[in-house]
Structure formats: C-alpha cells, structure tokens
Amino acid sequence: MATPAVNMQAQLLDRRERLAGIIERGSAGPQFEGLLRDVDDALERFSAGTYGRCETCGDPIEADRLGADPLLRFCLDHLTPNEARALEQDLDLAGRVQKTLLPPSPMVDQGWEMAYHYQPLGTVSGDYCDAVKTTGPDEGIVLLLGDISGKGVAASMLMAHIHASMRTLVGFNLPSTELVRRANRVFCDSTMASHYATLVCARFASTGRLEICNAGHCPPLLLQGGEVVPIEATGVPIGMFCVEDYGVKALTLEPGDTLVLYTDGITETRNTADEEYGEQRIAALAGRLAGETPTAIVNACVRDVTAFRGRARLLDDLTVMVVRRSVVGSRR
C-alpha cells in the first residue's frame, strides 16, 4: 500500500502536469507560472528527503495543514507575525462558516424530533452533521453523521465538501444505498487517497419507516421495546475504496422509539487514568434514558462524557445526535 508521502507526491505530479498543460496552451496568467515553480520546489524537496519538514527548525509540518496545502514550507512555530495573524483570522472565519452549515437543533418535523451537540476540538471540526428534508413518496428527513479522517483544517475542508455533495445528492431523492454509493464515488474521485470518511445515512419517512446505511461508522443505537440494539456497519468508509456495494438496514419505528448516533470522539474520550469511555458506557447510558426527549438524551450524554473525562485533555471533535419518532402530546 502506498504511504501518505508517496500519495502526496503523486498528487503534486498530477497537479504539475495540469498546470504545465494550461501554461502551454497560453491560457494562463503569470500567477500560474509562480504556482508551477512552487510545485517544482515541493517535488525537489521530495527528492532531497526534506518534504514536509519546516525549513527553519527541521521538525515535521503539522499534518492537517500540509494536507490542506501541500506546498507549505514552515511549521506553525515559525510563521512570521503577519502570517500567524492571517492564519488565525482565516481559522476564525472558517469556524464561523462551518457553524452555518449545521442544521437547527432541536428540530421537530415530519413526525420526528431531533437534537444534537457538535463540539470541535479546535476552531474547526472534521465531524459532519446534517439534516435534510425530503419530499415525494418518501417524505421525511435524511440525517447524516460522519467523521473525516484526520483533524483540523484539512478535515474541516473535506467536511464542507461532503456537506455540499450530500445536499446535492439528497435532492435527487435517491435510495439510501445509491446515495452513499455516489457519495463514495465523488469522494474517491476528488480527494487524496489518504483521506476517507465514516458516514451514517439515516432516512426517516413520515410513516415511521427507517433506512440506515452505515459506511464504517460507529454503530448507532436503536432504543426500542426496552432494548438497546447497535446497528453495525453495512459498508466501508467512503473514499477508502471505490466500491459499489453498500447495504441498508430497514426498520419501522413506533412512537417513542429513538436512534442515538455519535462520532468516535465520544467513545474514544479518555480520562486522567487513561481509560476510554467506550461503546458500552454510551449504550448503557442510552438504555437508562429511553423515553426521554432527544434534547434530554443529548444533554445527559454530554454531561456524562465531560464528567468521565474530568481534567484530561479533549483529544477529538465530538458529536452526538438523537432522533425519535414523535409521541402525540409529549413534551418537546
């Protein structure tokens, strides 16, 4: 299997070929020639074995920054004051833009109630969370929860890419399996080979029917009939392999039945004793909260994870999303 460095070199070679072709056709301005020189410089650093290392201190450049911009030459510690200020402003703006992509919470629509908690590790997040209304025979809501490989800027850019792609695909009213299959194809064709994303696509019809396609994500928890039932993956993460086959699990939810979705930032949270929160804890907590509103379950989960972590450092973005079929006359 090719290493991330080899994949990056292949990407740069591909970009060089495209830039050279544009310049040869005479359709490019002087900025393209400067960009081509930058790409050539990066390829020379590959040959010298110095690619990905800061030219001031020799330490590795931050992986998320290098993934977002493969032409970087300096680590964060050796940016000029102006560069550092510009980066901080860009990150702050990116964080604000990312927040605008999130759905409303709580939300009640099409006979379903939904709430979530979305917490980036830093200014931006690689977690993906969305809710899209659908029309036609399958009128209802499509909920999407995912986790991009990596963290920081590069992951947040890919999160925005998935958001735009899925919003477009959902508009075609595709079956869940076809929706994820096409998303996988788009991701494979448009991102570097080292990047992939786990994803749950859950389609909630107004009739109570639920379809779940789980592309390598943490198992959602179905709270139904006094039981907690994990829904395991039905396919591989998108972007990992250009496969065509994604399975779907079909269920019917009665009023009060609930689905709990989360990213591994929840289950992989560690405390000061270096213990992991784990899937068993969130399953046990969800079981005790069966019958509560989505907002109550989300808040209880966040409190429990925070109390478990204590003074330990947060290590990852974390998101939890809860949806239940509405109970007539229930408090919302």
C-alpha positions as YAML, in Angstrom:
chain: A
units: angstrom
residues:
- id: 1
  name: MET
  ca: [0.00, 0.00, 0.00]
- id: 2
  name: ALA
  ca: [1.32, 3.46, -0.88]
- id: 3
  name: THR
  ca: [2.36, 5.67, 2.04]
- id: 4
  name: PRO
  ca: [0.77, 9.13, 2.58]
- id: 5
  name: ALA
  ca: [4.05, 10.76, 1.40]
- id: 6
  name: VAL
  ca: [4.01, 8.77, -1.85]
- id: 7
  name: ASN
  ca: [0.35, 9.65, -2.36]
- id: 8
  name: MET
  ca: [1.14, 13.34, -1.81]
- id: 9
  name: GLN
  ca: [3.98, 13.16, -4.32]
- id: 10
  name: ALA
  ca: [1.66, 11.58, -6.88]
- id: 11
  name: GLN
  ca: [-0.89, 14.34, -6.28]
- id: 12
  name: LEU
  ca: [1.76, 17.00, -6.80]
- id: 13
  name: LEU
  ca: [2.97, 15.35, -10.01]
- id: 14
  name: ASP
  ca: [-0.61, 15.29, -11.28]
- id: 15
  name: ARG
  ca: [-1.06, 18.97, -10.41]
- id: 16
  name: ARG
  ca: [2.22, 19.84, -12.14]
- id: 17
  name: GLU
  ca: [1.11, 18.12, -15.32]
- id: 18
  name: ARG
  ca: [-2.19, 20.01, -15.31]
- id: 19
  name: LEU
  ca: [-0.54, 23.37, -14.62]
- id: 20
  name: ALA
  ca: [2.04, 22.80, -17.36]
- id: 21
  name: GLY
  ca: [-0.73, 21.96, -19.81]
- id: 22
  name: ILE
  ca: [-2.61, 25.17, -19.01]
- id: 23
  name: ILE
  ca: [0.55, 27.25, -19.41]
- id: 24
  name: GLU
  ca: [1.46, 25.57, -22.72]
- id: 25
  name: ARG
  ca: [-1.96, 26.42, -24.12]
- id: 26
  name: GLY
  ca: [-1.23, 30.09, -23.42]
- id: 27
  name: SER
  ca: [-4.42, 30.50, -21.38]
- id: 28
  name: ALA
  ca: [-2.79, 31.23, -18.02]
- id: 29
  name: GLY
  ca: [-1.56, 34.38, -16.32]
- id: 30
  name: PRO
  ca: [1.80, 34.86, -14.56]
- id: 31
  name: GLN
  ca: [0.39, 33.55, -11.26]
- id: 32
  name: PHE
  ca: [0.20, 30.06, -12.83]
- id: 33
  name: GLU
  ca: [3.91, 30.14, -13.61]
- id: 34
  name: GLY
  ca: [4.65, 31.08, -9.99]
- id: 35
  name: LEU
  ca: [2.45, 28.23, -8.77]
- id: 36
  name: LEU
  ca: [4.26, 25.80, -11.09]
- id: 37
  name: ARG
  ca: [7.59, 26.90, -9.60]
- id: 38
  name: ASP
  ca: [6.20, 26.26, -6.10]
- id: 39
  name: VAL
  ca: [5.10, 22.77, -7.13]
- id: 40
  name: ASP
  ca: [8.53, 22.08, -8.64]
- id: 41
  name: ASP
  ca: [10.17, 23.25, -5.40]
- id: 42
  name: ALA
  ca: [7.96, 20.85, -3.42]
- id: 43
  name: LEU
  ca: [8.91, 17.97, -5.73]
- id: 44
  name: GLU
  ca: [12.59, 18.83, -5.28]
- id: 45
  name: ARG
  ca: [12.12, 18.60, -1.52]
- id: 46
  name: PHE
  ca: [10.73, 15.10, -2.07]
- id: 47
  name: SER
  ca: [13.90, 14.17, -3.97]
- id: 48
  name: ALA
  ca: [16.05, 15.63, -1.19]
- id: 49
  name: GLY
  ca: [14.06, 13.87, 1.52]
- id: 50
  name: THR
  ca: [13.08, 17.15, 3.21]
- id: 51
  name: TYR
  ca: [9.46, 17.41, 2.10]
- id: 52
  name: GLY
  ca: [7.02, 18.02, 4.95]
- id: 53
  name: ARG
  ca: [9.71, 19.41, 7.27]
- id: 54
  name: CYS
  ca: [9.98, 23.02, 8.43]
- id: 55
  name: GLU
  ca: [12.82, 24.81, 6.67]
- id: 56
  name: THR
  ca: [13.63, 26.72, 9.88]
- id: 57
  name: CYS
  ca: [13.66, 24.04, 12.60]
- id: 58
  name: GLY
  ca: [13.51, 20.78, 10.63]
- id: 59
  name: ASP
  ca: [10.51, 19.48, 12.60]
- id: 60
  name: PRO
  ca: [7.52, 17.95, 10.74]
- id: 61
  name: ILE
  ca: [4.95, 20.44, 9.48]
- id: 62
  name: GLU
  ca: [1.51, 19.87, 11.00]
- id: 63
  name: ALA
  ca: [-0.20, 17.07, 9.03]
- id: 64
  name: ASP
  ca: [-3.60, 18.79, 8.78]
- id: 65
  name: ARG
  ca: [-2.03, 21.98, 7.43]
- id: 66
  name: LEU
  ca: [0.10, 20.05, 4.95]
- id: 67
  name: GLY
  ca: [-2.96, 18.10, 3.83]
- id: 68
  name: ALA
  ca: [-4.82, 21.36, 3.17]
- id: 69
  name: ASP
  ca: [-1.83, 22.99, 1.45]
- id: 70
  name: PRO
  ca: [0.88, 20.56, 0.22]
- id: 71
  name: LEU
  ca: [3.18, 23.47, -0.70]
- id: 72
  name: LEU
  ca: [3.81, 24.60, 2.90]
- id: 73
  name: ARG
  ca: [7.43, 25.09, 3.95]
- id: 74
  name: PHE
  ca: [7.21, 26.18, 7.60]
- id: 75
  name: CYS
  ca: [5.56, 24.85, 10.78]
- id: 76
  name: LEU
  ca: [3.25, 26.98, 12.91]
- id: 77
  name: ASP
  ca: [6.07, 27.89, 15.32]
- id: 78
  name: HIS
  ca: [8.00, 29.63, 12.56]
- id: 79
  name: LEU
  ca: [5.37, 31.66, 10.77]
- id: 80
  name: THR
  ca: [6.03, 35.39, 10.63]
- id: 81
  name: PRO
  ca: [3.78, 37.53, 12.89]
- id: 82
  name: ASN
  ca: [1.77, 38.64, 9.85]
- id: 83
  name: GLU
  ca: [1.36, 35.04, 8.67]
- id: 84
  name: ALA
  ca: [0.28, 33.94, 12.15]
- id: 85
  name: ARG
  ca: [-2.33, 36.71, 12.37]
- id: 86
  name: ALA
  ca: [-3.63, 35.93, 8.89]
- id: 87
  name: LEU
  ca: [-3.90, 32.22, 9.76]
- id: 88
  name: GLU
  ca: [-5.75, 32.98, 12.99]
- id: 89
  name: GLN
  ca: [-8.23, 35.21, 11.15]
- id: 90
  name: ASP
  ca: [-8.75, 32.59, 8.45]
- id: 91
  name: LEU
  ca: [-9.39, 29.87, 11.04]
- id: 92
  name: ASP
  ca: [-11.85, 32.05, 12.92]
- id: 93
  name: LEU
  ca: [-13.74, 32.80, 9.70]
- id: 94
  name: ALA
  ca: [-13.69, 29.11, 8.72]
- id: 95
  name: GLY
  ca: [-15.15, 28.18, 12.11]
- id: 96
  name: ARG
  ca: [-17.98, 30.69, 11.71]
- id: 97
  name: VAL
  ca: [-18.71, 29.47, 8.18]
- id: 98
  name: GLN
  ca: [-18.74, 25.86, 9.36]
- id: 99
  name: LYS
  ca: [-21.33, 26.67, 12.03]
- id: 100
  name: THR
  ca: [-23.68, 28.00, 9.34]
- id: 101
  name: LEU
  ca: [-23.64, 24.55, 7.69]
- id: 102
  name: LEU
  ca: [-25.15, 22.87, 10.76]
- id: 103
  name: PRO
  ca: [-28.89, 22.09, 10.91]
- id: 104
  name: PRO
  ca: [-31.21, 23.64, 13.52]
- id: 105
  name: SER
  ca: [-31.41, 21.96, 16.92]
- id: 106
  name: PRO
  ca: [-33.79, 20.96, 18.33]
- id: 107
  name: MET
  ca: [-35.93, 20.25, 15.28]
- id: 108
  name: VAL
  ca: [-39.43, 18.77, 15.01]
- id: 109
  name: ASP
  ca: [-40.67, 17.85, 11.53]
- id: 110
  name: GLN
  ca: [-42.39, 15.07, 9.56]
- id: 111
  name: GLY
  ca: [-43.30, 13.26, 12.79]
- id: 112
  name: TRP
  ca: [-39.71, 13.18, 14.07]
- id: 113
  name: GLU
  ca: [-37.86, 15.06, 16.84]
- id: 114
  name: MET
  ca: [-34.10, 15.65, 16.57]
- id: 115
  name: ALA
  ca: [-31.39, 17.30, 18.65]
- id: 116
  name: TYR
  ca: [-27.58, 17.21, 18.61]
- id: 117
  name: HIS
  ca: [-24.41, 18.50, 20.23]
- id: 118
  name: TYR
  ca: [-21.48, 19.46, 17.98]
- id: 119
  name: GLN
  ca: [-18.13, 20.25, 19.64]
- id: 120
  name: PRO
  ca: [-14.97, 20.89, 17.59]
- id: 121
  name: LEU
  ca: [-11.61, 20.05, 19.12]
- id: 122
  name: GLY
  ca: [-10.26, 23.39, 17.89]
- id: 123
  name: THR
  ca: [-11.60, 26.25, 15.81]
- id: 124
  name: VAL
  ca: [-12.87, 23.94, 13.07]
- id: 125
  name: SER
  ca: [-14.12, 20.36, 13.06]
- id: 126
  name: GLY
  ca: [-13.88, 17.26, 10.90]
- id: 127
  name: ASP
  ca: [-17.21, 15.90, 12.15]
- id: 128
  name: TYR
  ca: [-20.12, 16.09, 9.70]
- id: 129
  name: CYS
  ca: [-23.69, 16.62, 10.87]
- id: 130
  name: ASP
  ca: [-26.73, 17.50, 8.74]
- id: 131
  name: ALA
  ca: [-30.50, 17.05, 8.43]
- id: 132
  name: VAL
  ca: [-32.22, 17.41, 5.07]
- id: 133
  name: LYS
  ca: [-35.97, 17.34, 4.45]
- id: 134
  name: THR
  ca: [-37.20, 15.16, 1.59]
- id: 135
  name: THR
  ca: [-40.37, 15.28, -0.46]
- id: 136
  name: GLY
  ca: [-42.32, 12.89, -2.63]
- id: 137
  name: PRO
  ca: [-43.37, 9.30, -1.77]
- id: 138
  name: ASP
  ca: [-40.60, 9.04, 0.85]
- id: 139
  name: GLU
  ca: [-41.37, 12.35, 2.51]
- id: 140
  name: GLY
  ca: [-39.40, 12.71, 5.71]
- id: 141
  name: ILE
  ca: [-35.87, 13.59, 6.85]
- id: 142
  name: VAL
  ca: [-32.42, 12.33, 5.89]
- id: 143
  name: LEU
  ca: [-29.99, 12.58, 8.80]
- id: 144
  name: LEU
  ca: [-26.27, 12.41, 8.07]
- id: 145
  name: LEU
  ca: [-23.50, 11.98, 10.61]
- id: 146
  name: GLY
  ca: [-19.88, 11.41, 9.69]
- id: 147
  name: ASP
  ca: [-16.27, 11.72, 10.75]
- id: 148
  name: ILE
  ca: [-13.47, 12.75, 8.40]
- id: 149
  name: SER
  ca: [-10.08, 11.08, 8.80]
- id: 150
  name: GLY
  ca: [-7.66, 13.44, 10.50]
- id: 151
  name: LYS
  ca: [-8.36, 16.67, 12.32]
- id: 152
  name: GLY
  ca: [-8.12, 20.41, 11.87]
- id: 153
  name: VAL
  ca: [-8.15, 22.45, 8.69]
- id: 154
  name: ALA
  ca: [-7.88, 19.66, 6.12]
- id: 155
  name: ALA
  ca: [-10.65, 17.64, 7.80]
- id: 156
  name: SER
  ca: [-12.92, 20.70, 8.01]
- id: 157
  name: MET
  ca: [-12.44, 21.38, 4.30]
- id: 158
  name: LEU
  ca: [-13.41, 17.82, 3.47]
- id: 159
  name: MET
  ca: [-16.38, 18.12, 5.82]
- id: 160
  name: ALA
  ca: [-17.62, 21.09, 3.75]
- id: 161
  name: HIS
  ca: [-17.02, 19.07, 0.58]
- id: 162
  name: ILE
  ca: [-19.15, 16.17, 1.86]
- id: 163
  name: HIS
  ca: [-21.83, 18.60, 3.04]
- id: 164
  name: ALA
  ca: [-22.16, 20.13, -0.43]
- id: 165
  name: SER
  ca: [-22.05, 16.74, -2.18]
- id: 166
  name: MET
  ca: [-24.69, 15.13, 0.06]
- id: 167
  name: ARG
  ca: [-27.00, 18.14, -0.12]
- id: 168
  name: THR
  ca: [-26.92, 17.86, -3.91]
- id: 169
  name: LEU
  ca: [-27.41, 14.08, -3.97]
- id: 170
  name: VAL
  ca: [-30.28, 14.09, -1.45]
- id: 171
  name: GLY
  ca: [-32.14, 16.48, -3.76]
- id: 172
  name: PHE
  ca: [-32.40, 13.68, -6.34]
- id: 173
  name: ASN
  ca: [-34.45, 11.51, -3.92]
- id: 174
  name: LEU
  ca: [-32.10, 8.57, -4.43]
- id: 175
  name: PRO
  ca: [-32.41, 5.33, -2.43]
- id: 176
  name: SER
  ca: [-30.12, 5.32, 0.61]
- id: 177
  name: THR
  ca: [-27.70, 2.77, -0.87]
- id: 178
  name: GLU
  ca: [-27.40, 4.75, -4.11]
- id: 179
  name: LEU
  ca: [-26.94, 7.98, -2.15]
- id: 180
  name: VAL
  ca: [-23.95, 6.61, -0.25]
- id: 181
  name: ARG
  ca: [-22.56, 4.81, -3.31]
- id: 182
  name: ARG
  ca: [-22.48, 8.06, -5.28]
- id: 183
  name: ALA
  ca: [-21.02, 9.95, -2.34]
- id: 184
  name: ASN
  ca: [-18.24, 7.37, -2.21]
- id: 185
  name: ARG
  ca: [-17.56, 7.79, -5.90]
- id: 186
  name: VAL
  ca: [-17.40, 11.60, -5.58]
- id: 187
  name: PHE
  ca: [-15.08, 11.35, -2.57]
- id: 188
  name: CYS
  ca: [-12.79, 8.82, -4.31]
- id: 189
  name: ASP
  ca: [-12.56, 10.94, -7.43]
- id: 190
  name: SER
  ca: [-11.98, 14.31, -5.77]
- id: 191
  name: THR
  ca: [-9.77, 13.78, -2.70]
- id: 192
  name: MET
  ca: [-6.31, 12.46, -1.95]
- id: 193
  name: ALA
  ca: [-6.02, 8.73, -1.43]
- id: 194
  name: SER
  ca: [-5.12, 9.14, 2.25]
- id: 195
  name: HIS
  ca: [-8.46, 10.77, 3.07]
- id: 196
  name: TYR
  ca: [-11.71, 8.97, 3.81]
- id: 197
  name: ALA
  ca: [-14.80, 9.42, 5.99]
- id: 198
  name: THR
  ca: [-17.08, 7.22, 8.02]
- id: 199
  name: LEU
  ca: [-20.72, 8.07, 7.43]
- id: 200
  name: VAL
  ca: [-24.21, 7.14, 8.60]
- id: 201
  name: CYS
  ca: [-27.06, 7.98, 6.26]
- id: 202
  name: ALA
  ca: [-30.42, 7.52, 8.01]
- id: 203
  name: ARG
  ca: [-33.65, 8.13, 6.10]
- id: 204
  name: PHE
  ca: [-36.70, 8.70, 8.33]
- id: 205
  name: ALA
  ca: [-40.06, 8.55, 6.50]
- id: 206
  name: SER
  ca: [-43.17, 10.18, 7.92]
- id: 207
  name: THR
  ca: [-44.73, 6.69, 8.07]
- id: 208
  name: GLY
  ca: [-42.19, 5.61, 10.73]
- id: 209
  name: ARG
  ca: [-40.01, 3.64, 8.33]
- id: 210
  name: LEU
  ca: [-36.25, 3.99, 8.89]
- id: 211
  name: GLU
  ca: [-33.48, 3.03, 6.50]
- id: 212
  name: ILE
  ca: [-29.86, 3.12, 7.68]
- id: 213
  name: CYS
  ca: [-26.75, 2.82, 5.56]
- id: 214
  name: ASN
  ca: [-23.69, 2.74, 7.80]
- id: 215
  name: ALA
  ca: [-20.42, 3.30, 5.93]
- id: 216
  name: GLY
  ca: [-17.90, 2.19, 8.52]
- id: 217
  name: HIS
  ca: [-19.17, 4.50, 11.26]
- id: 218
  name: CYS
  ca: [-19.69, 3.88, 14.99]
- id: 219
  name: PRO
  ca: [-22.82, 1.72, 15.41]
- id: 220
  name: PRO
  ca: [-25.94, 3.84, 16.00]
- id: 221
  name: LEU
  ca: [-28.03, 2.68, 18.96]
- id: 222
  name: LEU
  ca: [-31.70, 1.86, 18.45]
- id: 223
  name: LEU
  ca: [-33.78, 2.25, 21.64]
- id: 224
  name: GLN
  ca: [-36.86, 0.12, 21.02]
- id: 225
  name: GLY
  ca: [-39.02, -2.12, 23.17]
- id: 226
  name: GLY
  ca: [-36.82, -1.71, 26.23]
- id: 227
  name: GLU
  ca: [-33.70, -2.86, 24.36]
- id: 228
  name: VAL
  ca: [-30.60, -1.12, 23.04]
- id: 229
  name: VAL
  ca: [-29.70, -2.52, 19.62]
- id: 230
  name: PRO
  ca: [-26.42, -1.45, 17.90]
- id: 231
  name: ILE
  ca: [-26.66, -1.11, 14.12]
- id: 232
  name: GLU
  ca: [-23.34, -2.27, 12.71]
- id: 233
  name: ALA
  ca: [-21.65, -1.08, 9.52]
- id: 234
  name: THR
  ca: [-23.19, -2.13, 6.20]
- id: 235
  name: GLY
  ca: [-20.22, -0.96, 4.10]
- id: 236
  name: VAL
  ca: [-16.71, 0.51, 4.21]
- id: 237
  name: PRO
  ca: [-15.94, 4.22, 4.83]
- id: 238
  name: ILE
  ca: [-16.44, 6.43, 1.81]
- id: 239
  name: GLY
  ca: [-13.28, 7.35, -0.06]
- id: 240
  name: MET
  ca: [-11.37, 4.34, 1.27]
- id: 241
  name: PHE
  ca: [-12.15, 2.04, -1.67]
- id: 242
  name: CYS
  ca: [-14.12, 2.74, -4.83]
- id: 243
  name: VAL
  ca: [-16.65, 0.00, -4.07]
- id: 244
  name: GLU
  ca: [-20.19, -0.09, -5.40]
- id: 245
  name: ASP
  ca: [-21.92, -2.20, -2.77]
- id: 246
  name: TYR
  ca: [-23.47, -0.56, 0.31]
- id: 247
  name: GLY
  ca: [-26.10, -2.40, 2.29]
- id: 248
  name: VAL
  ca: [-29.07, -0.89, 4.10]
- id: 249
  name: LYS
  ca: [-30.97, -1.92, 7.22]
- id: 250
  name: ALA
  ca: [-34.72, -1.23, 7.16]
- id: 251
  name: LEU
  ca: [-36.76, -0.84, 10.34]
- id: 252
  name: THR
  ca: [-40.08, 0.52, 11.49]
- id: 253
  name: LEU
  ca: [-40.09, 2.83, 14.49]
- id: 254
  name: GLU
  ca: [-43.10, 3.27, 16.74]
- id: 255
  name: PRO
  ca: [-43.86, 6.50, 18.63]
- id: 256
  name: GLY
  ca: [-41.20, 6.94, 21.30]
- id: 257
  name: ASP
  ca: [-38.59, 4.73, 19.59]
- id: 258
  name: THR
  ca: [-35.25, 6.51, 19.42]
- id: 259
  name: LEU
  ca: [-31.99, 6.39, 17.48]
- id: 260
  name: VAL
  ca: [-28.73, 7.63, 19.03]
- id: 261
  name: LEU
  ca: [-25.85, 8.47, 16.68]
- id: 262
  name: TYR
  ca: [-22.38, 9.63, 17.69]
- id: 263
  name: THR
  ca: [-18.81, 10.04, 16.47]
- id: 264
  name: ASP
  ca: [-15.79, 8.29, 17.95]
- id: 265
  name: GLY
  ca: [-14.87, 11.49, 19.76]
- id: 266
  name: ILE
  ca: [-17.48, 10.32, 22.28]
- id: 267
  name: THR
  ca: [-16.38, 6.70, 22.69]
- id: 268
  name: GLU
  ca: [-12.64, 7.43, 22.48]
- id: 269
  name: THR
  ca: [-12.71, 10.15, 25.15]
- id: 270
  name: ARG
  ca: [-10.13, 9.28, 27.81]
- id: 271
  name: ASN
  ca: [-9.95, 10.23, 31.49]
- id: 272
  name: THR
  ca: [-6.94, 11.03, 33.68]
- id: 273
  name: ALA
  ca: [-6.44, 7.31, 34.34]
- id: 274
  name: ASP
  ca: [-6.16, 6.81, 30.55]
- id: 275
  name: GLU
  ca: [-9.41, 4.80, 30.46]
- id: 276
  name: GLU
  ca: [-11.59, 5.01, 27.36]
- id: 277
  name: TYR
  ca: [-15.26, 5.99, 27.62]
- id: 278
  name: GLY
  ca: [-16.18, 3.22, 25.16]
- id: 279
  name: GLU
  ca: [-19.29, 1.96, 23.41]
- id: 280
  name: GLN
  ca: [-20.57, 0.06, 26.44]
- id: 281
  name: ARG
  ca: [-20.89, 3.24, 28.51]
- id: 282
  name: ILE
  ca: [-22.85, 5.16, 25.89]
- id: 283
  name: ALA
  ca: [-25.09, 2.12, 25.27]
- id: 284
  name: ALA
  ca: [-25.80, 1.76, 29.00]
- id: 285
  name: LEU
  ca: [-26.50, 5.47, 29.35]
- id: 286
  name: ALA
  ca: [-28.82, 5.46, 26.31]
- id: 287
  name: GLY
  ca: [-30.70, 2.49, 27.74]
- id: 288
  name: ARG
  ca: [-31.31, 4.34, 31.01]
- id: 289
  name: LEU
  ca: [-32.58, 7.38, 29.11]
- id: 290
  name: ALA
  ca: [-35.00, 5.55, 26.81]
- id: 291
  name: GLY
  ca: [-38.26, 7.51, 26.68]
- id: 292
  name: GLU
  ca: [-36.62, 10.89, 27.26]
- id: 293
  name: THR
  ca: [-36.69, 13.64, 24.65]
- id: 294
  name: PRO
  ca: [-33.79, 13.91, 22.19]
- id: 295
  name: THR
  ca: [-32.62, 17.13, 23.85]
- id: 296
  name: ALA
  ca: [-32.57, 15.46, 27.28]
- id: 297
  name: ILE
  ca: [-30.60, 12.47, 25.96]
- id: 298
  name: VAL
  ca: [-28.07, 14.69, 24.17]
- id: 299
  name: ASN
  ca: [-27.52, 16.86, 27.25]
- id: 300
  name: ALA
  ca: [-27.18, 13.83, 29.53]
- id: 301
  name: CYS
  ca: [-24.63, 12.24, 27.19]
- id: 302
  name: VAL
  ca: [-22.52, 15.39, 27.04]
- id: 303
  name: ARG
  ca: [-22.60, 15.74, 30.84]
- id: 304
  name: ASP
  ca: [-21.62, 12.09, 31.32]
- id: 305
  name: VAL
  ca: [-18.71, 12.23, 28.87]
- id: 306
  name: THR
  ca: [-17.49, 15.52, 30.35]
- id: 307
  name: ALA
  ca: [-17.65, 14.14, 33.90]
- id: 308
  name: PHE
  ca: [-15.83, 10.97, 32.80]
- id: 309
  name: ARG
  ca: [-13.04, 12.98, 31.13]
- id: 310
  name: GLY
  ca: [-12.52, 15.20, 34.19]
- id: 311
  name: ARG
  ca: [-9.33, 17.21, 33.83]
- id: 312
  name: ALA
  ca: [-7.99, 15.15, 30.93]
- id: 313
  name: ARG
  ca: [-7.42, 16.92, 27.64]
- id: 314
  name: LEU
  ca: [-10.04, 16.64, 24.89]
- id: 315
  name: LEU
  ca: [-8.46, 14.67, 22.03]
- id: 316
  name: ASP
  ca: [-11.00, 14.80, 19.20]
- id: 317
  name: ASP
  ca: [-14.07, 16.51, 17.82]
- id: 318
  name: LEU
  ca: [-17.21, 15.03, 19.31]
- id: 319
  name: THR
  ca: [-20.79, 14.93, 18.11]
- id: 320
  name: VAL
  ca: [-23.91, 13.16, 19.37]
- id: 321
  name: MET
  ca: [-27.25, 13.25, 17.54]
- id: 322
  name: VAL
  ca: [-30.56, 11.82, 18.79]
- id: 323
  name: VAL
  ca: [-33.81, 11.39, 16.87]
- id: 324
  name: ARG
  ca: [-37.08, 9.78, 17.96]
- id: 325
  name: ARG
  ca: [-40.46, 9.23, 16.44]
- id: 326
  name: SER
  ca: [-42.78, 11.80, 17.94]
- id: 327
  name: VAL
  ca: [-45.13, 10.85, 20.75]
- id: 328
  name: VAL
  ca: [-48.51, 12.60, 20.46]
- id: 329
  name: GLY
  ca: [-48.90, 15.03, 23.31]
- id: 330
  name: SER
  ca: [-45.31, 14.60, 24.51]
- id: 331
  name: ARG
  ca: [-43.27, 17.47, 25.88]
- id: 332
  name: ARG
  ca: [-40.78, 18.79, 23.37]
...
